[in-house]
């Protein structure tokens, strides 16, 4: 089955992946590279961040499911962003924002 080609194929690659590919090329040439392009922190967040996270978790009004396809204003803004930056027209109804 052939994949359908769309105008979104003109979009640039995810920046972190582009950086990762560039670092692979440098490593292949023998460069010693410390990878910081994709993060997995080795230290915990600052105490203020932990405090804010705990407060957010304690707020039961935020518990429950989100809108299945994502918040409508965000989906609309994503469509606008693609139009403004990539000249790609997307219907916000066809955009899904998932975790």
N, CA, C and O atoms as CSV, one atom per row, in Angstrom:
chain,resi,resn,atom,element,x,y,z
A,1,UNK,N,N,0.845,-1.173,0.000
A,1,UNK,CA,C,0.000,0.000,0.000
A,1,UNK,C,C,0.892,1.238,0.000
A,1,UNK,O,O,1.782,1.362,0.841
A,2,UNK,N,N,0.663,2.131,-0.914
A,2,UNK,CA,C,1.458,3.354,-1.014
A,2,UNK,C,C,0.941,4.389,-0.026
A,2,UNK,O,O,-0.263,4.506,0.199
A,3,UNK,N,N,1.864,5.132,0.556
A,3,UNK,CA,C,1.477,6.204,1.456
A,3,UNK,C,C,1.027,7.412,0.655
A,3,UNK,O,O,1.592,7.722,-0.394
A,4,UNK,N,N,0.025,8.078,1.149
A,4,UNK,CA,C,-0.472,9.275,0.487
A,4,UNK,C,C,0.502,10.426,0.742
A,4,UNK,O,O,0.900,10.667,1.882
A,5,UNK,N,N,0.875,11.117,-0.297
A,5,UNK,CA,C,1.758,12.270,-0.174
A,5,UNK,C,C,0.905,13.515,0.017
A,5,UNK,O,O,-0.058,13.744,-0.715
A,6,UNK,N,N,1.271,14.313,1.006
A,6,UNK,CA,C,0.527,15.538,1.266
A,6,UNK,C,C,1.480,16.718,1.322
A,6,UNK,O,O,2.700,16.553,1.298
A,7,UNK,N,N,0.912,17.894,1.395
A,7,UNK,CA,C,1.737,19.099,1.460
A,7,UNK,C,C,2.504,19.197,2.770
A,7,UNK,O,O,3.460,19.968,2.862
A,8,UNK,N,N,2.107,18.432,3.788
A,8,UNK,CA,C,2.844,18.485,5.050
A,8,UNK,C,C,4.224,17.845,4.917
A,8,UNK,O,O,5.058,17.997,5.810
A,9,UNK,N,N,4.479,17.134,3.819
A,9,UNK,CA,C,5.808,16.558,3.605
A,9,UNK,C,C,6.859,17.642,3.416
A,9,UNK,O,O,8.056,17.361,3.473
A,10,UNK,N,N,6.425,18.870,3.192
A,10,UNK,CA,C,7.359,19.979,3.021
A,10,UNK,C,C,7.834,20.535,4.356
A,10,UNK,O,O,8.713,21.396,4.389
A,11,UNK,N,N,7.268,20.057,5.449
A,11,UNK,CA,C,7.612,20.594,6.759
A,11,UNK,C,C,9.011,20.138,7.158
A,11,UNK,O,O,9.425,19.024,6.839
A,12,UNK,N,N,9.731,21.005,7.857
A,12,UNK,CA,C,11.076,20.622,8.287
A,12,UNK,C,C,11.024,19.529,9.349
A,12,UNK,O,O,10.020,19.361,10.041
A,13,UNK,N,N,12.112,18.799,9.461
A,13,UNK,CA,C,12.202,17.742,10.465
A,13,UNK,C,C,12.186,18.348,11.862
A,13,UNK,O,O,12.547,19.510,12.053
A,14,UNK,N,N,11.770,17.558,12.819
A,14,UNK,CA,C,11.803,17.961,14.218
A,14,UNK,C,C,13.240,18.348,14.552
A,14,UNK,O,O,14.161,17.569,14.306
A,15,UNK,N,N,13.443,19.530,15.103
A,15,UNK,CA,C,14.776,20.092,15.308
A,15,UNK,C,C,15.699,19.151,16.079
A,15,UNK,O,O,16.858,18.980,15.702
A,16,UNK,N,N,15.205,18.547,17.142
A,16,UNK,CA,C,16.067,17.660,17.933
A,16,UNK,C,C,16.576,16.495,17.088
A,16,UNK,O,O,17.715,16.058,17.251
A,17,UNK,N,N,15.735,15.994,16.186
A,17,UNK,CA,C,16.170,14.885,15.337
A,17,UNK,C,C,17.217,15.356,14.329
A,17,UNK,O,O,18.147,14.617,14.005
A,18,UNK,N,N,17.067,16.572,13.838
A,18,UNK,CA,C,18.069,17.125,12.918
A,18,UNK,C,C,19.408,17.278,13.624
A,18,UNK,O,O,20.456,16.953,13.066
A,19,UNK,N,N,19.365,17.775,14.848
A,19,UNK,CA,C,20.597,17.930,15.626
A,19,UNK,C,C,21.210,16.559,15.902
A,19,UNK,O,O,22.424,16.388,15.802
A,20,UNK,N,N,20.375,15.591,16.246
A,20,UNK,CA,C,20.882,14.247,16.528
A,20,UNK,C,C,21.565,13.654,15.297
A,20,UNK,O,O,22.621,13.030,15.408
A,21,UNK,N,N,20.964,13.850,14.130
A,21,UNK,CA,C,21.588,13.347,12.901
A,21,UNK,C,C,22.923,14.032,12.635
A,21,UNK,O,O,23.880,13.391,12.200
A,22,UNK,N,N,22.985,15.331,12.896
A,22,UNK,CA,C,24.241,16.064,12.696
A,22,UNK,C,C,25.315,15.564,13.659
A,22,UNK,O,O,26.482,15.446,13.282
A,23,UNK,N,N,24.927,15.269,14.894
A,23,UNK,CA,C,25.918,14.786,15.859
A,23,UNK,C,C,26.401,13.385,15.501
A,23,UNK,O,O,27.558,13.044,15.747
A,24,UNK,N,N,25.529,12.584,14.927
A,24,UNK,CA,C,25.961,11.248,14.478
A,24,UNK,C,C,27.048,11.375,13.416
A,24,UNK,O,O,28.020,10.619,13.414
A,25,UNK,N,N,26.874,12.335,12.519
A,25,UNK,CA,C,27.880,12.553,11.476
A,25,UNK,C,C,29.199,12.995,12.096
A,25,UNK,O,O,30.267,12.544,11.681
A,26,UNK,N,N,29.125,13.872,13.085
A,26,UNK,CA,C,30.347,14.319,13.766
A,26,UNK,C,C,31.032,13.158,14.481
A,26,UNK,O,O,32.254,13.021,14.436
A,27,UNK,N,N,30.228,12.327,15.140
A,27,UNK,CA,C,30.798,11.165,15.835
A,27,UNK,C,C,31.452,10.203,14.853
A,27,UNK,O,O,32.492,9.617,15.153
A,28,UNK,N,N,30.847,10.041,13.684
A,28,UNK,CA,C,31.419,9.156,12.667
A,28,UNK,C,C,32.779,9.666,12.201
A,28,UNK,O,O,33.623,8.890,11.752
A,29,UNK,N,N,32.982,10.979,12.313
A,29,UNK,CA,C,34.269,11.578,11.945
A,29,UNK,C,C,35.254,11.563,13.111
A,29,UNK,O,O,36.384,12.036,12.986
A,30,UNK,N,N,34.814,11.013,14.253
A,30,UNK,CA,C,35.703,10.901,15.398
A,30,UNK,C,C,35.532,11.965,16.464
A,30,UNK,O,O,36.278,11.977,17.443
A,31,UNK,N,N,34.569,12.857,16.299
A,31,UNK,CA,C,34.356,13.910,17.297
A,31,UNK,C,C,33.760,13.317,18.567
A,31,UNK,O,O,32.957,12.384,18.517
A,32,UNK,N,N,34.161,13.868,19.695
A,32,UNK,CA,C,33.606,13.475,20.990
A,32,UNK,C,C,32.409,14.378,21.260
A,32,UNK,O,O,32.575,15.579,21.477
A,33,UNK,N,N,31.216,13.817,21.248
A,33,UNK,CA,C,29.991,14.604,21.339
A,33,UNK,C,C,29.259,14.288,22.639
A,33,UNK,O,O,29.075,13.124,22.995
A,34,UNK,N,N,28.853,15.321,23.327
A,34,UNK,CA,C,27.980,15.165,24.492
A,34,UNK,C,C,26.574,15.496,24.013
A,34,UNK,O,O,26.309,16.622,23.591
A,35,UNK,N,N,25.684,14.534,24.075
A,35,UNK,CA,C,24.331,14.708,23.542
A,35,UNK,C,C,23.442,15.449,24.535
A,35,UNK,O,O,23.185,14.976,25.642
A,36,UNK,N,N,22.982,16.620,24.108
A,36,UNK,CA,C,22.037,17.408,24.897
A,36,UNK,C,C,20.765,17.700,24.106
A,36,UNK,O,O,19.887,18.420,24.582
A,37,UNK,N,N,20.665,17.141,22.896
A,37,UNK,CA,C,19.542,17.491,22.029
A,37,UNK,C,C,18.224,16.852,22.448
A,37,UNK,O,O,17.162,17.410,22.174
A,38,UNK,N,N,18.265,15.713,23.097
A,38,UNK,CA,C,17.055,15.070,23.594
A,38,UNK,C,C,17.252,14.889,25.087
A,38,UNK,O,O,18.176,14.200,25.519
A,39,UNK,N,N,16.393,15.499,25.865
A,39,UNK,CA,C,16.651,15.556,27.297
A,39,UNK,C,C,16.047,14.448,28.125
A,39,UNK,O,O,14.919,14.012,27.894
A,40,UNK,N,N,16.796,14.017,29.061
A,40,UNK,CA,C,16.344,13.180,30.162
A,40,UNK,C,C,17.182,13.644,31.340
A,40,UNK,O,O,18.298,13.166,31.546
A,41,UNK,N,N,16.639,14.581,32.113
A,41,UNK,CA,C,17.450,15.192,33.161
A,41,UNK,C,C,17.969,14.172,34.170
A,41,UNK,O,O,17.283,13.218,34.536
A,42,UNK,N,N,19.189,14.406,34.598
A,42,UNK,CA,C,19.802,13.509,35.576
A,42,UNK,C,C,19.641,14.038,36.994
A,42,UNK,O,O,20.067,13.395,37.953
A,43,UNK,N,N,19.032,15.202,37.128
A,43,UNK,CA,C,18.810,15.757,38.463
A,43,UNK,C,C,17.333,16.113,38.604
A,43,UNK,O,O,16.651,16.372,37.612
A,44,UNK,N,N,16.846,16.124,39.838
A,44,UNK,CA,C,15.423,16.415,40.032
A,44,UNK,C,C,15.117,17.889,39.760
A,44,UNK,O,O,16.025,18.718,39.707
A,45,UNK,N,N,13.846,18.204,39.590
A,45,UNK,CA,C,13.487,19.607,39.384
A,45,UNK,C,C,13.744,20.423,40.648
A,45,UNK,O,O,13.852,19.863,41.739
A,46,UNK,N,N,13.842,21.731,40.507
A,46,UNK,CA,C,14.029,22.588,41.683
A,46,UNK,C,C,12.858,22.446,42.654
A,46,UNK,O,O,11.754,22.094,42.239
A,47,UNK,N,N,13.086,22.715,43.941
A,47,UNK,CA,C,12.016,22.587,44.941
A,47,UNK,C,C,10.752,23.369,44.586
A,47,UNK,O,O,9.646,22.893,44.844
A,48,UNK,N,N,10.891,24.547,44.006
A,48,UNK,CA,C,9.705,25.339,43.650
A,48,UNK,C,C,8.853,24.624,42.605
A,48,UNK,O,O,7.626,24.717,42.629
A,49,UNK,N,N,9.500,23.918,41.698
A,49,UNK,CA,C,8.763,23.168,40.679
A,49,UNK,C,C,8.031,22.000,41.329
A,49,UNK,O,O,6.865,21.749,41.023
A,50,UNK,N,N,8.707,21.288,42.222
A,50,UNK,CA,C,8.047,20.187,42.933
A,50,UNK,C,C,6.849,20.687,43.730
A,50,UNK,O,O,5.806,20.034,43.765
A,51,UNK,N,N,6.996,21.844,44.369
A,51,UNK,CA,C,5.898,22.419,45.148
A,51,UNK,C,C,4.708,22.727,44.237
A,51,UNK,O,O,3.564,22.430,44.585
A,52,UNK,N,N,4.977,23.320,43.075
A,52,UNK,CA,C,3.906,23.649,42.129
A,52,UNK,C,C,3.248,22.378,41.591
A,52,UNK,O,O,2.029,22.332,41.424
A,53,UNK,N,N,4.047,21.355,41.321
A,53,UNK,CA,C,3.487,20.087,40.844
A,53,UNK,C,C,2.571,19.462,41.894
A,53,UNK,O,O,1.478,18.993,41.578
A,54,UNK,N,N,3.027,19.463,43.135
A,54,UNK,CA,C,2.208,18.900,44.213
A,54,UNK,C,C,0.914,19.681,44.393
A,54,UNK,O,O,-0.140,19.091,44.632
A,55,UNK,N,N,0.988,20.998,44.282
A,55,UNK,CA,C,-0.219,21.821,44.400
A,55,UNK,C,C,-1.188,21.503,43.262
A,55,UNK,O,O,-2.397,21.415,43.479
A,56,UNK,N,N,-0.663,21.334,42.062
A,56,UNK,CA,C,-1.517,21.007,40.920
A,56,UNK,C,C,-2.165,19.639,41.099
A,56,UNK,O,O,-3.335,19.453,40.764
A,57,UNK,N,N,-1.411,18.691,41.624
A,57,UNK,CA,C,-1.974,17.359,41.856
A,57,UNK,C,C,-3.052,17.378,42.930
A,57,UNK,O,O,-4.005,16.602,42.872
A,58,UNK,N,N,-2.903,18.257,43.899
A,58,UNK,CA,C,-3.878,18.341,44.983
A,58,UNK,C,C,-5.176,19.013,44.536
A,58,UNK,O,O,-6.201,18.874,45.203
A,59,UNK,N,N,-5.146,19.731,43.429
A,59,UNK,CA,C,-6.334,20.425,42.925
A,59,UNK,C,C,-7.195,19.434,42.143
A,59,UNK,O,O,-6.969,19.211,40.954
A,60,UNK,N,N,-8.177,18.846,42.813
A,60,UNK,CA,C,-8.975,17.792,42.180
A,60,UNK,C,C,-9.846,18.309,41.039
A,60,UNK,O,O,-10.381,17.512,40.268
A,61,UNK,N,N,-9.995,19.619,40.918
A,61,UNK,CA,C,-10.795,20.141,39.801
A,61,UNK,C,C,-10.102,19.898,38.463
A,61,UNK,O,O,-10.736,19.973,37.410
A,62,UNK,N,N,-8.806,19.607,38.502
A,62,UNK,CA,C,-8.077,19.348,37.262
A,62,UNK,C,C,-7.995,17.862,36.939
A,62,UNK,O,O,-7.438,17.485,35.908
A,63,UNK,N,N,-8.537,17.022,37.796
A,63,UNK,CA,C,-8.477,15.579,37.562
A,63,UNK,C,C,-9.552,15.168,36.566
A,63,UNK,O,O,-10.575,15.840,36.430
A,64,UNK,N,N,-9.323,14.095,35.893
A,64,UNK,CA,C,-10.294,13.592,34.928
A,64,UNK,C,C,-9.710,13.598,33.533
A,64,UNK,O,O,-8.538,13.916,33.328
A,65,UNK,N,N,-10.531,13.247,32.602
A,65,UNK,CA,C,-10.085,13.156,31.221
A,65,UNK,C,C,-10.128,14.515,30.542
A,65,UNK,O,O,-10.974,15.356,30.842
A,66,UNK,N,N,-9.212,14.702,29.638
A,66,UNK,CA,C,-9.246,15.907,28.815
A,66,UNK,C,C,-10.173,15.650,27.632
A,66,UNK,O,O,-10.676,14.542,27.447
A,67,UNK,N,N,-10.385,16.670,26.855
A,67,UNK,CA,C,-11.164,16.518,25.634
A,67,UNK,C,C,-10.403,15.540,24.736
A,67,UNK,O,O,-9.194,15.680,24.553
A,68,UNK,N,N,-11.093,14.570,24.188
A,68,UNK,CA,C,-10.438,13.470,23.471
A,68,UNK,C,C,-9.482,13.929,22.367
A,68,UNK,O,O,-8.387,13.383,22.238
A,69,UNK,N,N,-9.873,14.902,21.590
A,69,UNK,CA,C,-9.024,15.346,20.477
A,69,UNK,C,C,-8.149,16.536,20.836
A,69,UNK,O,O,-7.381,17.017,20.003
A,70,UNK,N,N,-8.258,17.013,22.063
A,70,UNK,CA,C,-7.489,18.180,22.474
A,70,UNK,C,C,-8.381,19.406,22.555
A,70,UNK,O,O,-9.472,19.439,21.984
A,71,UNK,N,N,-7.910,20.398,23.260
A,71,UNK,CA,C,-8.680,21.627,23.438
A,71,UNK,C,C,-8.850,22.349,22.101
A,71,UNK,O,O,-7.895,22.512,21.340
A,72,UNK,N,N,-10.077,22.776,21.835
A,72,UNK,CA,C,-10.400,23.396,20.552
A,72,UNK,C,C,-9.553,24.634,20.256
A,72,UNK,O,O,-9.054,24.749,19.136
A,73,UNK,N,N,-9.362,25.567,21.194
A,73,UNK,CA,C,-8.536,26.740,20.869
A,73,UNK,C,C,-7.098,26.363,20.481
A,73,UNK,O,O,-6.500,27.002,19.615
A,74,UNK,N,N,-6.556,25.340,21.115
A,74,UNK,CA,C,-5.208,24.896,20.765
A,74,UNK,C,C,-5.189,24.300,19.363
A,74,UNK,O,O,-4.276,24.577,18.586
A,75,UNK,N,N,-6.169,23.500,19.039
A,75,UNK,CA,C,-6.234,22.894,17.707
A,75,UNK,C,C,-6.368,23.974,16.631
A,75,UNK,O,O,-5.760,23.876,15.565
A,76,UNK,N,N,-7.169,25.005,16.919
A,76,UNK,CA,C,-7.308,26.113,15.972
A,76,UNK,C,C,-5.982,26.854,15.810
A,76,UNK,O,O,-5.597,27.222,14.701
A,77,UNK,N,N,-5.297,27.066,16.921
A,77,UNK,CA,C,-4.024,27.798,16.866
A,77,UNK,C,C,-2.969,27.000,16.109
A,77,UNK,O,O,-2.151,27.577,15.393
A,78,UNK,N,N,-2.981,25.690,16.262
A,78,UNK,CA,C,-2.044,24.841,15.518
A,78,UNK,C,C,-2.307,24.980,14.021
A,78,UNK,O,O,-1.368,25.105,13.236
A,79,UNK,N,N,-3.568,24.959,13.626
A,79,UNK,CA,C,-3.908,25.121,12.208
A,79,UNK,C,C,-3.431,26.478,11.699
A,79,UNK,O,O,-2.898,26.579,10.594
A,80,UNK,N,N,-3.623,27.511,12.500
A,80,UNK,CA,C,-3.170,28.856,12.120
A,80,UNK,C,C,-1.651,28.897,11.997
A,80,UNK,O,O,-1.116,29.499,11.066
A,81,UNK,N,N,-0.965,28.261,12.927
A,81,UNK,CA,C,0.502,28.221,12.889
A,81,UNK,C,C,0.999,27.580,11.592
A,81,UNK,O,O,1.908,28.104,10.949
A,82,UNK,N,N,0.409,26.458,11.212
A,82,UNK,CA,C,0.830,25.790,9.982
A,82,UNK,C,C,0.561,26.664,8.761
A,82,UNK,O,O,1.350,26.679,7.816
A,83,UNK,N,N,-0.546,27.385,8.783
A,83,UNK,CA,C,-0.850,28.284,7.667
A,83,UNK,C,C,0.152,29.430,7.616
A,83,UNK,O,O,0.657,29.775,6.547
A,84,UNK,N,N,0.438,30.018,8.775
A,84,UNK,CA,C,1.334,31.174,8.834
A,84,UNK,C,C,2.783,30.823,8.515
A,84,UNK,O,O,3.453,31.556,7.786
A,85,UNK,N,N,3.266,29.715,9.050
A,85,UNK,CA,C,4.689,29.399,8.940
A,85,UNK,C,C,5.035,28.477,7.776
A,85,UNK,O,O,6.142,28.543,7.241
A,86,UNK,N,N,4.097,27.621,7.383
A,86,UNK,CA,C,4.414,26.626,6.361
A,86,UNK,C,C,3.539,26.745,5.114
A,86,UNK,O,O,3.706,25.989,4.158
A,87,UNK,N,N,2.608,27.696,5.130
A,87,UNK,CA,C,1.674,27.872,4.019
A,87,UNK,C,C,0.933,26.570,3.721
A,87,UNK,O,O,0.709,26.211,2.565
A,88,UNK,N,N,0.561,25.880,4.789
A,88,UNK,CA,C,-0.195,24.629,4.685
A,88,UNK,C,C,-1.547,24.860,5.341
A,88,UNK,O,O,-1.622,25.277,6.497
A,89,UNK,N,N,-2.603,24.591,4.607
A,89,UNK,CA,C,-3.951,24.785,5.131
A,89,UNK,C,C,-4.437,23.492,5.776
A,89,UNK,O,O,-4.592,22.470,5.106
A,90,UNK,N,N,-4.675,23.550,7.075
A,90,UNK,CA,C,-5.181,22.393,7.808
A,90,UNK,C,C,-6.527,22.742,8.414
A,90,UNK,O,O,-6.742,23.866,8.868
A,91,UNK,N,N,-7.423,21.783,8.419
A,91,UNK,CA,C,-8.708,21.947,9.079
A,91,UNK,C,C,-8.517,21.576,10.543
A,91,UNK,O,O,-8.128,20.448,10.847
A,92,UNK,N,N,-8.783,22.498,11.447
A,92,UNK,CA,C,-8.599,22.240,12.878
A,92,UNK,C,C,-9.407,21.032,13.340
A,92,UNK,O,O,-9.048,20.388,14.326
A,93,UNK,N,N,-10.485,20.722,12.643
A,93,UNK,CA,C,-11.288,19.536,12.975
A,93,UNK,C,C,-10.486,18.250,12.781
A,93,UNK,O,O,-10.807,17.223,13.378
A,94,UNK,N,N,-9.449,18.300,11.953
A,94,UNK,CA,C,-8.651,17.106,11.658
A,94,UNK,C,C,-7.368,17.042,12.482
A,94,UNK,O,O,-6.530,16.168,12.261
A,95,UNK,N,N,-7.215,17.957,13.421
A,95,UNK,CA,C,-6.030,17.988,14.275
A,95,UNK,C,C,-6.376,17.361,15.618
A,95,UNK,O,O,-7.402,17.682,16.218
A,96,UNK,N,N,-5.520,16.472,16.080
A,96,UNK,CA,C,-5.689,15.863,17.396
A,96,UNK,C,C,-4.438,16.146,18.214
A,96,UNK,O,O,-3.318,16.000,17.725
A,97,UNK,N,N,-4.635,16.547,19.451
A,97,UNK,CA,C,-3.522,16.820,20.357
A,97,UNK,C,C,-3.597,15.783,21.466
A,97,UNK,O,O,-4.525,15.782,22.274
A,98,UNK,N,N,-2.620,14.912,21.490
A,98,UNK,CA,C,-2.630,13.832,22.474
A,98,UNK,C,C,-1.344,13.862,23.291
A,98,UNK,O,O,-0.326,14.387,22.841
A,99,UNK,N,N,-1.395,13.295,24.490
A,99,UNK,CA,C,-0.166,13.274,25.300
A,99,UNK,C,C,0.871,12.339,24.726
A,99,UNK,O,O,1.959,12.205,25.285
